[in-house]
Amino acid sequence: MQPTNSLPVKITLLVVSTLTVMAGATIAPSLPAMKQHFSTIPNADYWVRLILTAPALFIALAAPFIGATIDRLGRKPVLIVALLVYGLAGSSGLWLNAIGFILFGRALLGLSVAGVMVTATALIADYYTGKERGQFLGIQAAFMALGGVIFLTLGGFLADINWRMPFFIYLIALVLVPCVVLLLPEPNRTAKGAGANVADEPTSLATGLVVLTYAIALISQIVFYLIPVQLPFYLQQLLQASSSQSGLAIALATGCSAVSSLLYQRVKARLSFISIYGIAFLNMALGYELISFGAGYAVILLGLAIAGLGLGLLMPNMNFCLTSIAPGVARGRVLGGLTTSFFLGQFLSPLVSQPLTNFVGIAVTYRTAGIVMGIMAIAALVFLMRAKTAGNAS
């Protein structure tokens, strides 16, 4: 086994982390062609969008159990099994013809993604502490976003060939199995294990902050997933855009997310967790308002870029916040709850947005999402002002 600070260990953790992003969004550019393929099926709009988001529901359902399991049995065995299932279930769309069977394959994919996401983040928190942990979580989020850029762009071009082709990309998980087996050490899972040698290692859990973080994850993902779920249809409606154009547009948002994630540790050195949330919410609000104008491809791209910069701060901020306050023996369960909130938001996104889209249109749906994020930015500002006032009073 390699030492935890070695480059092979870090690269393996980062590449494994990219699998969580590609789970759903990789096939987003295929949605219009997939809808046409299954056009004879009643409610094809809903079923096709559920193919994209069904993994999120099963990730949300499985994550708490995965978190409890890795706290009891260990991280590495769960990760190996998850990668095997990921590769096989994720690629099943290549040969399955019935939409029901495809949805079943996506459900299995979701179970495996829960294992990958919770375990990879728990390993990072086990291996690293303090500033190094915050920096690596920012790099992890950046790699996830960059993976999204690569996989979304590739998925767009493959979808122009055939809607099934993006399912090939999921086979990469099988290549990572030997890397995990040979390179990653199993950390000590006791209270005196990884991270317990620092003075600020928590001994109890701040439940209120955990619940707040879960709520932020849920709402932000409902809003964020309007991009992969609705944007391909929005661009096709406005500009007759191709699948590759949709893939590039979505990839731009994830690319900008990667940039801000890489800068996260520098931002965190100067600002509190709540301040960073406020900045992220404001960026997402402005970006979605620009998208809602639909004034052309360039304006929509600008909106996606601004929203992506905000999104890139959210994931490392949530992970760093929770891994900082969670004792090592409970870390898997806490991260499992975050993963549940995160992907439950993704699953709920089309269920929330599609009725609204049918009633008022996609543009107004984006505008409404921008207003929601604006309200959250104002709430963060009010919280900071009250905290500052209370601090001065004391």
C-alpha positions as CSV (number, residue, x, y, z in Angstrom):
1,M,0.0,0.0,0.0
2,Q,1.1,3.6,-0.7
3,P,1.3,6.2,2.1
4,T,-1.8,8.4,2.2
5,N,0.2,11.5,1.1
6,S,1.6,9.9,-2.0
7,L,0.6,11.0,-5.4
8,P,-0.9,7.6,-6.6
9,V,-3.3,7.6,-3.6
10,K,-4.4,11.2,-4.2
11,I,-4.9,10.6,-7.9
12,T,-6.9,7.5,-7.3
13,L,-9.2,9.3,-4.8
14,L,-9.7,12.2,-7.2
15,V,-10.5,10.1,-10.2
16,V,-12.9,7.9,-8.2
17,S,-14.6,11.1,-7.1
18,T,-15.3,12.1,-10.7
19,L,-17.6,9.1,-11.1
20,T,-20.2,10.7,-8.9
21,V,-20.7,13.6,-11.3
22,M,-20.9,11.5,-14.5
23,A,-23.5,9.2,-12.9
24,G,-26.4,11.4,-14.1
25,A,-25.2,14.3,-16.2
26,T,-23.2,12.3,-18.7
27,I,-26.3,11.2,-20.5
28,A,-28.0,14.7,-20.3
29,P,-27.2,15.6,-23.9
30,S,-29.0,12.4,-25.0
31,L,-32.3,13.3,-23.5
32,P,-34.0,14.9,-26.6
33,A,-32.9,11.9,-28.8
34,M,-33.9,9.5,-26.1
35,K,-37.3,11.2,-25.9
36,Q,-37.8,10.8,-29.6
37,H,-36.8,7.1,-29.4
38,F,-39.4,6.4,-26.7
39,S,-42.0,8.8,-28.1
40,T,-44.7,6.1,-28.4
41,I,-44.6,5.6,-24.6
42,P,-47.2,7.6,-22.6
43,N,-45.6,10.4,-20.5
44,A,-42.3,10.0,-22.3
45,D,-41.2,13.4,-21.0
46,Y,-41.3,12.3,-17.4
47,W,-39.8,8.8,-18.1
48,V,-36.9,10.1,-20.0
49,R,-36.1,12.7,-17.4
50,L,-36.3,10.0,-14.8
51,I,-33.7,8.0,-16.6
52,L,-31.4,10.9,-15.9
53,T,-32.4,11.4,-12.3
54,A,-33.4,8.0,-11.1
55,P,-29.9,7.2,-9.8
56,A,-30.3,10.2,-7.5
57,L,-33.3,8.7,-5.7
58,F,-31.4,5.4,-5.0
59,I,-28.3,7.3,-4.0
60,A,-30.4,9.2,-1.5
61,L,-32.0,6.0,-0.2
62,A,-28.8,4.0,0.1
63,A,-26.4,6.7,1.4
64,P,-27.3,6.5,5.1
65,F,-27.0,2.7,5.1
66,I,-23.6,3.0,3.2
67,G,-22.4,5.6,5.8
68,A,-23.3,3.3,8.7
69,T,-21.8,0.3,6.9
70,I,-18.4,1.9,6.3
71,D,-18.3,3.1,9.9
72,R,-18.7,-0.5,11.1
73,L,-17.0,-2.6,8.4
74,G,-14.5,-0.3,6.7
75,R,-14.2,2.0,3.7
76,K,-12.3,0.0,1.1
77,P,-14.4,-3.2,0.7
78,V,-17.5,-1.1,0.1
79,L,-15.7,1.0,-2.4
80,I,-14.5,-2.0,-4.4
81,V,-18.0,-3.5,-4.7
82,A,-19.5,-0.1,-5.6
83,L,-17.0,0.3,-8.4
84,L,-17.8,-3.1,-9.9
85,V,-21.6,-2.5,-9.8
86,Y,-21.1,1.0,-11.2
87,G,-19.3,-0.2,-14.3
88,L,-21.8,-3.0,-15.0
89,A,-25.0,-1.2,-14.2
90,G,-24.0,2.2,-15.6
91,S,-23.2,0.7,-19.0
92,S,-26.4,-1.3,-19.2
93,G,-28.1,1.3,-21.3
94,L,-25.9,0.2,-24.2
95,W,-27.9,-3.0,-24.7
96,L,-31.2,-2.7,-22.9
97,N,-34.2,-1.8,-25.0
98,A,-37.2,-1.4,-22.7
99,I,-37.3,1.9,-20.8
100,G,-38.3,0.0,-17.6
101,F,-35.2,-2.2,-17.7
102,I,-33.0,0.9,-18.4
103,L,-34.6,2.5,-15.3
104,F,-33.7,-0.6,-13.3
105,G,-30.1,-0.4,-14.4
106,R,-30.0,3.3,-13.4
107,A,-31.4,2.3,-10.0
108,L,-28.5,-0.1,-9.5
109,L,-26.1,2.6,-10.7
110,G,-27.5,4.9,-8.0
111,L,-26.8,2.3,-5.2
112,S,-23.2,2.1,-6.4
113,V,-22.8,5.8,-6.6
114,A,-23.8,6.1,-3.0
115,G,-21.0,3.7,-2.1
116,V,-18.5,5.6,-4.2
117,M,-19.4,9.1,-3.0
118,V,-19.7,8.5,0.7
119,T,-16.6,6.3,0.8
120,A,-14.3,8.5,-1.2
121,T,-15.1,11.6,0.9
122,A,-14.8,9.6,4.1
123,L,-11.4,8.4,3.0
124,I,-10.2,12.0,2.3
125,A,-11.4,13.1,5.7
126,D,-9.7,10.0,7.3
127,Y,-6.4,10.5,5.5
128,Y,-6.0,14.3,5.9
129,T,-6.7,16.9,8.7
130,G,-7.0,20.7,9.1
131,K,-5.9,22.9,6.3
132,E,-4.8,19.9,4.2
133,R,-8.2,18.4,4.4
134,G,-9.9,21.6,3.3
135,Q,-7.5,22.0,0.4
136,F,-8.0,18.5,-0.7
137,L,-11.8,18.7,-0.5
138,G,-11.6,21.8,-2.8
139,I,-9.4,19.8,-5.2
140,Q,-11.8,16.9,-5.0
141,A,-14.8,19.2,-5.9
142,A,-12.7,20.7,-8.8
143,F,-11.9,17.3,-10.1
144,M,-15.5,16.3,-10.0
145,A,-16.4,19.4,-11.9
146,L,-13.6,18.9,-14.4
147,G,-14.7,15.3,-14.8
148,G,-18.1,16.7,-15.6
149,V,-16.6,19.0,-18.3
150,I,-14.9,16.0,-19.9
151,F,-17.7,13.5,-19.6
152,L,-20.4,16.0,-20.6
153,T,-18.5,17.2,-23.6
154,L,-17.7,13.6,-24.6
155,G,-21.3,12.6,-23.9
156,G,-22.6,15.4,-26.1
157,F,-20.5,14.3,-29.1
158,L,-21.3,10.6,-28.5
159,A,-25.0,11.5,-28.3
160,D,-24.8,13.1,-31.8
161,I,-23.8,9.6,-33.0
162,N,-26.5,7.7,-31.1
163,W,-28.2,8.3,-27.8
164,R,-26.9,5.0,-26.4
165,M,-23.2,5.8,-26.9
166,P,-22.7,7.9,-23.7
167,F,-23.4,4.8,-21.7
168,F,-19.9,3.5,-22.8
169,I,-18.3,6.1,-20.5
170,Y,-19.4,4.3,-17.3
171,L,-17.1,1.4,-18.0
172,I,-14.2,3.5,-16.7
173,A,-15.2,2.4,-13.2
174,L,-14.0,-1.1,-13.8
175,V,-10.5,0.2,-14.7
176,L,-10.3,1.9,-11.2
177,V,-10.9,-1.3,-9.2
178,P,-7.2,-2.5,-9.4
179,C,-6.1,1.0,-8.3
180,V,-8.3,0.9,-5.2
181,V,-7.2,-2.7,-4.3
182,L,-3.5,-2.0,-4.7
183,L,-3.1,1.6,-3.6
184,L,-5.6,2.7,-1.0
185,P,-4.9,1.7,2.7
186,E,-7.8,1.1,5.0
187,P,-7.8,3.8,7.7
188,N,-8.1,3.3,11.4
189,R,-11.8,3.8,12.2
190,T,-11.6,4.2,15.9
191,A,-11.9,7.6,17.7
192,K,-8.1,7.6,17.9
193,G,-7.7,7.0,14.2
194,A,-7.2,9.4,11.4
195,G,-7.5,13.0,12.4
196,A,-7.7,12.3,16.1
197,N,-4.2,13.6,16.7
198,V,-5.1,17.2,16.3
199,A,-6.3,19.3,19.2
200,D,-9.6,20.4,17.6
201,E,-10.8,16.8,16.7
202,P,-14.5,17.0,17.7
203,T,-15.9,14.7,20.4
204,S,-19.6,15.5,19.9
205,L,-21.8,16.5,16.9
206,A,-23.4,19.9,16.3
207,T,-26.8,18.6,15.1
208,G,-28.3,22.0,14.2
209,L,-25.4,22.8,11.8
210,V,-25.7,19.3,10.3
211,V,-29.4,19.8,9.6
212,L,-28.8,23.3,8.1
213,T,-26.1,21.9,5.8
214,Y,-28.5,19.1,4.7
215,A,-31.2,21.7,3.9
216,I,-28.8,23.7,1.9
217,A,-27.7,20.6,-0.1
218,L,-31.3,19.7,-0.8
219,I,-32.4,23.1,-2.1
220,S,-29.3,23.9,-4.0
221,Q,-29.4,20.6,-5.9
222,I,-33.0,21.1,-6.8
223,V,-32.0,24.4,-8.3
224,F,-28.7,23.2,-9.9
225,Y,-30.2,20.2,-11.6
226,L,-32.4,22.5,-13.7
227,I,-29.3,22.8,-15.9
228,P,-28.9,19.2,-17.0
229,V,-32.6,18.4,-16.8
230,Q,-34.1,21.4,-18.6
231,L,-31.3,23.2,-20.5
232,P,-31.1,20.8,-23.5
233,F,-34.8,21.4,-24.1
234,Y,-34.5,25.1,-23.5
235,L,-31.6,25.5,-26.0
236,Q,-33.4,23.3,-28.5
237,Q,-36.6,25.4,-28.1
238,L,-34.7,28.7,-28.4
239,L,-31.9,28.0,-30.8
240,Q,-32.5,24.5,-32.3
241,A,-29.2,23.6,-30.5
242,S,-27.6,20.2,-31.1
243,S,-26.8,17.7,-28.4
244,S,-23.1,18.7,-28.6
245,Q,-24.0,22.4,-28.1
246,S,-26.1,21.4,-25.0
247,G,-23.2,19.3,-23.7
248,L,-20.7,22.1,-24.1
249,A,-23.1,24.6,-22.4
250,I,-23.5,22.3,-19.4
251,A,-19.8,21.6,-19.3
252,L,-19.1,25.3,-19.1
253,A,-21.0,25.5,-15.9
254,T,-19.1,22.6,-14.4
255,G,-15.8,24.0,-15.7
256,C,-16.4,27.3,-13.9
257,S,-17.4,25.3,-10.9
258,A,-14.0,23.6,-11.0
259,V,-12.2,27.0,-11.0
260,S,-14.0,28.2,-7.8
261,S,-13.5,24.8,-6.1
262,L,-9.7,25.1,-6.7
263,L,-9.8,28.5,-5.1
264,Y,-11.9,27.3,-2.2
265,Q,-9.2,27.0,0.5
266,R,-8.0,30.5,-0.3
267,V,-11.5,31.8,0.1
268,K,-12.1,29.8,3.3
269,A,-8.9,31.2,4.8
270,R,-10.6,34.7,4.7
271,L,-14.3,34.0,5.1
272,S,-16.7,31.9,7.3
273,F,-18.8,29.0,6.1
274,I,-21.9,31.2,6.1
275,S,-20.2,34.0,4.2
276,I,-19.2,31.5,1.5
277,Y,-22.7,30.1,1.3
278,G,-24.0,33.7,0.8
279,I,-21.5,34.3,-2.1
280,A,-22.4,31.0,-3.7
281,F,-26.2,31.7,-3.5
282,L,-25.8,35.2,-4.9
283,N,-23.8,33.9,-7.9
284,M,-26.4,31.2,-8.6
285,A,-29.2,33.7,-8.4
286,L,-27.5,36.1,-10.9
287,G,-26.6,33.2,-13.2
288,Y,-30.1,31.8,-13.3
289,E,-31.7,35.2,-13.9
290,L,-29.4,35.7,-17.0
291,I,-30.3,32.2,-18.3
292,S,-34.0,33.1,-17.9
293,F,-33.7,36.0,-20.4
294,G,-32.9,33.6,-23.2
295,A,-31.4,36.4,-25.1
296,G,-29.0,34.2,-27.1
297,Y,-26.5,31.4,-26.7
298,A,-23.8,33.8,-25.4
299,V,-26.0,35.3,-22.7
300,I,-27.0,31.8,-21.6
301,L,-23.4,30.7,-21.5
302,L,-22.5,33.8,-19.3
303,G,-25.3,32.9,-16.9
304,L,-24.1,29.3,-16.7
305,A,-20.6,30.5,-16.0
306,I,-21.7,32.8,-13.1
307,A,-23.9,30.1,-11.6
308,G,-21.1,27.5,-11.9
309,L,-18.7,29.8,-10.0
310,G,-21.2,29.8,-7.1
311,L,-21.9,26.1,-7.3
312,G,-18.1,25.3,-7.1
313,L,-18.0,26.8,-3.6
314,L,-20.9,24.9,-2.2
315,M,-19.7,21.3,-2.3
316,P,-16.3,21.7,-0.6
317,N,-17.9,24.1,1.8
318,M,-20.5,21.6,2.9
319,N,-18.0,18.7,3.0
320,F,-15.4,20.7,5.0
321,C,-18.0,22.0,7.4
322,L,-19.4,18.6,8.2
323,T,-16.0,16.7,8.3
324,S,-14.8,19.5,10.7
325,I,-17.6,19.0,13.2
326,A,-18.1,15.2,12.9
327,P,-16.1,12.8,15.1
328,G,-14.2,10.2,13.2
329,V,-16.4,7.3,14.3
330,A,-19.5,9.0,13.0
331,R,-18.1,10.6,9.9
332,G,-19.5,8.0,7.5
333,R,-23.0,8.4,8.8
334,V,-22.8,12.3,8.7
335,L,-21.5,12.2,5.1
336,G,-24.2,9.6,4.2
337,G,-26.8,12.1,5.3
338,L,-25.3,14.8,3.2
339,T,-25.2,12.5,0.2
340,T,-28.8,11.7,0.7
341,S,-29.8,15.4,0.8
342,F,-27.6,16.1,-2.2
343,F,-29.0,13.5,-4.5
344,L,-32.6,13.7,-3.1
345,G,-32.5,17.3,-4.4
346,Q,-31.3,16.0,-7.8
347,F,-34.1,13.4,-8.0
348,L,-36.8,15.9,-6.9
349,S,-35.6,18.6,-9.4
350,P,-37.6,17.3,-12.4
351,L,-40.6,16.5,-10.3
352,V,-40.6,20.1,-9.0
353,S,-39.6,21.8,-12.2
354,Q,-41.6,19.9,-14.9
355,P,-45.1,20.9,-13.7
356,L,-43.8,24.5,-13.3
357,T,-42.3,24.3,-16.8
358,N,-45.5,23.0,-18.3
359,F,-47.5,25.8,-16.6
360,V,-45.2,28.9,-17.1
361,G,-42.4,27.7,-19.4
362,I,-38.7,27.0,-19.0
363,A,-37.6,30.6,-18.9
364,V,-39.9,31.5,-16.0
365,T,-38.8,28.3,-14.2
366,Y,-35.2,29.5,-14.3
367,R,-36.3,33.0,-13.2
368,T,-38.1,31.4,-10.2
369,A,-35.0,29.4,-9.3
370,G,-32.9,32.6,-9.4
371,I,-35.4,34.3,-7.0
372,V,-35.1,31.3,-4.6
373,M,-31.3,31.5,-4.5
374,G,-31.5,35.3,-4.0
375,I,-33.7,34.7,-0.9
376,M,-31.2,32.3,0.4
377,A,-28.4,34.8,-0.2
378,I,-30.3,37.4,1.8
379,A,-30.9,34.9,4.6
380,A,-27.2,34.3,4.8
381,L,-26.5,38.0,5.0
382,V,-29.1,38.5,7.8
383,F,-27.6,35.6,9.7
384,L,-24.1,37.2,9.4
385,M,-25.4,40.6,10.5
386,R,-27.1,39.1,13.5
387,A,-24.0,37.1,14.5
388,K,-21.9,40.2,14.2
389,T,-24.3,42.3,16.3
390,A,-24.4,39.5,18.9
391,G,-20.6,39.4,18.9
392,N,-20.3,43.2,19.4
393,A,-22.9,43.1,22.2
394,S,-21.0,40.4,24.1
